[in-house]
């Protein structure tokens, strides 16, 4: 596996996310200083701010995963599943260079994270 190739991909993604987060922060500050027209304008602005916050949260999470992957490169464990230690498929790493789990363990994590946490069931 060409680890330097993945380092390059990860560094590019880190830069992209950092720029996106800085831009979003700047836009949020600008939007909060704008005068609000009517209630419709306020509702639209609030919806846009919520959407930007959601995207910012996703970007922050991805940035953390990218930086963790860069640390794994430094530790010599990049490309190995954090659960079982088996190699992560290169096709997966090409698609998601910050992947920390092989496909079966990622699927299990996704299933557990999306499991309902209570409430009524049918």
DRENFITOR-659503 format. One record per residue: residue in three letters; x, y, z of N, C-alpha, C in turn. Coordinates in pm, whole numbers, plus 32768, in hexadecimal, padded with zeros to 4 digits. Layout:
N
ALAXYZXYZXYZ
...
END
This chain:
122
UNK80547F8B80008000800080008059807C8000
UNK803580DD7FAD8080815A7FA3804981BD800B
UNK808181BA80828050820E80F1805F82A280CF
UNK80C782C6808580DA8353806280688387800B
UNK803283317FB67FBF83567F657F4A837C7FC0
UNK7F31832980257EC2834480817EDE83BE80D9
UNK7F5C83D180FE7F808449814C7F5D84C680FA
UNK7F7E84C480797F60853580227EC9854E801B
UNK7E7C84E2800A7DEA84EF80067DB485288089
UNK7DE884F580F77DB98523817B7DDE85B48195
UNK7E5685DC81707E7F866781847E2A86C68130
UNK7E09869C80B77DB386EE80617D2786FA809E
UNK7CF3868C80D27C6E868F81107C7186E4818F
UNK7CDB86DB81DB7CE8872C82557CE587C18231
UNK7D2E87E681CA7D318872819F7CA6889E816F
UNK7C64884B81217BDF886A80ED7B7C88808161
UNK7B7C882581C07B1F882F82307B3D88A88288
UNK7BBC88C3829E7BE2893782EF7BB289B782AD
UNK7BC489C2822A7B958A3781E07AFD8A4181E4
UNK7AB889D081D17A2589D081D679F289FD825E
UNK7A3089CD82C87A0589F4834F7A1F8A878369
UNK7A908ABA833D7AAE8B49834F7A4B8B9F8301
UNK7A2A8B75828779CA8BBF8235793F8BBC8276
UNK79178B4982A778938B3D82E6788B8B938364
UNK78F68B9683AF78F88BE9842878EB8C7C8402
UNK79338CA5839E792D8D30837078A18D53833E
UNK78658CF882F177DD8D0F82BE77788D14832F
UNK77898CC28394772C8CC2840777368D478452
UNK77AE8D79846077C08DF984A477808E698453
UNK77958E6683CF775A8ECB837876C18EC4837B
UNK768B8E4C837675FA8E3A837575BB8E6883F8
UNK76008E51846775C68E7884E875C78F0F84FA
UNK761A8F5584AE761F8FE684BB75BF902C845A
UNK75868FE383FC7526901D839E74A5904083E6
UNK746690AB83B773E590CF83F0737C907183B6
UNK731E904B840A72B58FF083DF7241904283AC
UNK720B901B83377198906082FD711990358344
UNK70CC8FE28303704F8FB3833F70618F268378
UNK6FF38EEE83A66FF88E6883E470258DFD8381
UNK6FFF8E0B830470278DAA829F70BE8DAE828A
UNK70F58E26828371878E33827671CD8DF482ED
UNK71978E0D836371D38DD583DD71CD8D3D83DB
UNK715D8D0483AE714E8C7383A971AF8C368344
UNK71BD8C7582D172198C44826B72A88C4A829F
UNK72CB8CBA82DE73538CCC8313736F8C63837F
UNK730F8C4A83D6731F8BE6843F73328B5C8403
UNK72E58B3C839F72F28ABA835D737B8AAC831B
UNK73AA8B1582DB742E8B11829B749C8B038303
UNK748D8B48837574F18B3E83DE74F48AB18419
UNK74808A73842C747989EA845F74BB898983FE
UNK74A2899C837E74DF8947831975778957831A
UNK75A489D48325763589EE8329767389B083A6
UNK762D89B684177660897A8492766A88E28484
UNK760588A58446760988148430768087EE83D8
UNK7694883A836D7706881F831477898835835D
UNK778E889C83AF780688B783FE78268846845E
UNK77C0880D849977D3879C84F47809872484A8
UNK77D0870984337802869A83E0789286B383B7
UNK78B0872D838E7938874E8365799A874083D9
UNK7970876B844F79C6875F84C579E186CD84E5
UNK7979867A84DE798A85EB84F879E985AC8492
UNK79D685CE84137A2D859783AB7ABC85C783BD
UNK7ACD864783E17B53867C83F77B9986318468
UNK7B51861184CF7B8B85C3853D7BB58537850C
UNK7B6284F984B97B83847584847BFD847C8428
UNK7C0684E783D97C7A84F983807CF9850783D3
UNK7CF28558843A7D69856C848E7D8E84EC84D9
UNK7D2A849E85017D48841C85417D8E83BF84DD
UNK7D6283C1845F7DA1836E83F87E32839983E2
UNK7E4B841C83E27ED5844C83D47F2B841E8449
UNK7EF1841A84C17F3B83E785357F5B83538523
UNK7EFA830884EC7F13827984D77F8282638471
UNK7F8C82BC840E7FFC82B283B0807E82C083FD
UNK80868323845480FD833984A4811F82C58500
UNK80B7827F852F80CA820F858A80E1818B8540
UNK80D1818E84BD80E48114846E806D80B68470
UNK7FF880E7849A7F81809184A07F1780B9843B
UNK7F38811683E27ED68142837E7EB080CE8323
UNK7E2E80C983037DFD806182A87DD97FDF82ED
UNK7DE47FDD83737DBE7F6683BF7D407F85840E
UNK7CE27F29840E7C657F3984587C837F4984EC
UNK7C457FAD852B7C5B7FC585BA7C217F578612
UNK7BC47F0885DD7B877E9D862C7BD77E1C8624
UNK7BF47DF085A97C307D6B85987CC27D6F8569
UNK7CF07DE3853B7D7A7DEF850E7D947DBD8481
UNK7D2B7D8D843D7D3D7D6083B37D447DD88355
UNK7D857DC682E37D8F7E3682837D067E60824E
UNK7CF57EE382427C7D7F1B82047C967F18816C
UNK7C327EF081207C407EE6808F7C6B7F6C8054
UNK7CC87F677FF57CF87FE27FB77C89802C7F6C
UNK7C287FE37F357BB680257EF47B6C807C7F59
UNK7B60804B7FD37B1C8099803D7B7081128062
UNK7BF280FF806F7C4A816E80937C4F81D88025
UNK7C4281AF7FA87C3D82107F3B7BBF82657F46
UNK7B5082247F697AD1826B7F757ACB82C07FF5
UNK7AFE828980627AFA82CB80E57B8282B88126
UNK7BE3830D81057C6B82F981387C7682FD81D0
UNK7C15833782137C17833E82A57BCF82C882E6
UNK7BA9826482967B6481EE82CC7BB981AD8338
UNK7B78818B83A67BBF814D84177B9680BC842B
UNK7B32808F83DF7AFD800883F27AED7FC3836C
UNK7AFD7F3F836B7AE07EF482F37A487EF582DE
UNK7A1B7EC7826B798C7ECF824979337E8882B0
UNK79527E0D82DA78F87DCC833A78ED7E1883BF
UNK795D7E4B83F079587E92847079187F1C8462
UNK79277F5D83EF78E47FDC83D8784D7FC683D0
UNK78247F5B838D77957F3B8383775B7F22840D
UNK77A57EDB846277767EC184EB776A7F448539
UNK77CB7F9B852C77C7801D8571774F806E8541
UNK7738807084BF76C780B984877643808284BB
UNK763B7FFD84C075C07FBD84F075A67FE28581
UNK760C7FDD85D475FD7FFD866375DB80908676
UNK761E80E8862C76068178863B757A819F860C
UNK753F815585AF74BB8176857B744B812A85BF
UNK746F80D98622740B808C866B73B280EB86BC
UNK732F80D586B872D68127870B72FA811B879E
UNK72ED818987E773158189887472A1817F88D2
UNK7230815788A671BF814989007141817C88BE
UNK70DD8192890E705E81C288D97008814C88AF
UNK6F98816E88756F368109884C6F6980BA87D4
UNK6F4A803C87D26F6A7FE9875F6EEA7FA9872E
UNK6EE97F8386B16E727F4286786E7C7EAF8681
END
